[in-house]
Amino acid sequence: MKLIGLMSGTSLDGVDAVLVQFRGDPPARPYWRVLAAVTVPYDEDVRDRIRGALAPGPPRDLCLLHRELGLRFTEAVGRVLEEAGCSVDEVVAVASHGQTIWHEPPDPSGKGGLGATLQLGDAATLAEETGIPVVSDFRSRDVAAGGQGAPLVPWADALLFTPASGTLAIQNLGGMANVTVLGGDEILAFDTGPGMALIDAAAARATRGALPFDVDGKLAAAGTVDEALVEGILEHPFFKQAPPRSTGRETFGEAFVENLVTGGGPMRPEDWPDLVATLTELTARSIARAYRDWVLPAVPSLDRVLVMGGGARNPTLVSRIAEALAPIPVEVPDEGVLGVDPDFREALCFAALGWAFLQGVPGNVPSVTGAAGPRVLGSFTPGREES
């Protein structure tokens, strides 16, 4: 069967779409092949609307953004089909993660009840415009079962990328950073903390919006790390919380950077590279701390770390991660390593979760999310039937 996987992450860059062919039936691992992959970038207007939705705002704005994202996802489906030379009739379903607007994990103390999660990108609009059935809203069922609802890609990572021998960590650097460890006795995965969200927010402030991120890590390379600030931020309760754990822009986003900027007095132009350097160091050190506290005790013979996501293009950050994790080898893989362009790994993973839904196979890992048990993830919206 052919499925399209859609992913719009916390980096707010745009929509990644992959067309994937799966062969085989559970419980056997399927054969899979990526037929085409495209990215449809968001323009600045859509990015601003998503950022606005991340803060409390009028319900009308959320409603209209929900519809607009459904149309953007439709465009991504059309583009990937065109790239592959594939017709709509050949596709069994679109698996759409949606755009996370709010993600609030359950209280780690157990006293706050269930968590909550909201992804926008209207599945009905997507199904109506493309005519293809849509599987969406993957996170909600895990959250309803008491889980974090994140990270969800580890089940798919294990299905698609488990090495024939040895152990492997996939370190994703999206808006948030998360790790999946494969090849051990069981799947280990969790959010390590902020990925690019804080760095991007500081770079945008530093350049008055001229740059949405720290291009090639040049701002960080030109700055000096404030060690006291790094150590102070690492005292945040999240970094001490044992997995299962997840986080988002609600905790580590623009408001966090705003508090740093306003709390330290007026920022001079020459101070901005120092802040970007400090937040880059924070991301690297929080990842290393997570490995030291939770990964290496479980997998002491970790063979290598593959860095993926938008942050893999930031050589300053990657070098700091490599230094912090030494002597474990850290690399930025190419397409030949996993069989897919690393930029499209998460879209591929959601295509796999769509495949799991259609097969009636649970797609969560309860030990990773903390859910009460295995659950089939997703909701189904039928395609358009032509009269």
Secondary structure, DSSP 8 states (H G I E B T S, - for coil): -EEEEEEE-TT--EEEEEEEEEE--TTS--EEEEEEEEEEE--HHHHHHHHHHTSS--HHHHHHHHHHHHHHHHHHHHHHHHHHT--GGGEEEEEEEEEEEEEE---TTS-S---EEEEES-HHHHHHHH-S-EEE--HHHHHHTTS-----HHHHHHHHH--SSS-EEEEEESSEEEEEEESSSS-EEEEEEESSHHHHHHHHHHTTTS-SS-GGGHHHHHS---HHHHHHHTTSHHHH--SS----TTTSSHHHHHHHHHHT----GGGHHHHHHHHHHHHHHHHHHHIIIIITTT-TT--EEEEESGGGG-HHHHHHHHHHHTTS-EE---HHHHSS-GGGHHHHHHHHHHHHHHHT-----HHHH--SS-----EEE------
